[in-house]
Amino acid sequence: MTDHTDDTAHEGAHALEAAERLLERAERDSTAAQPAAVEALKALLLHWDEVPRGERVAELLAQVADTDDTLKQFGSDAEALDRGNAADSHQRAKIFVDAARARLMNI
């Protein structure tokens, strides 16, 4: 029998890897920034054995904030990424990837 928690933690690790790849791509292609943030938040949720509900950064951030309310402060960054504001999208996405990485490394 496979432990569901191990499966979702493994999925979370893969989602974080995807987020990091997308973030790297976002340095050259701003359209990769929003998906990078989405994958980072999904990584956290999966690692916490939660099913991600939503495909937008703001939706996932609201769900993540139920467990870690310190991330609520990035709500305006989430909304900007979902709107597609390209000017600083890489930096905004980096906030979410760094936050996910930091939390997953401390678990």
Beta strands, then each sheet from edge to edge (+ up, - down):
end
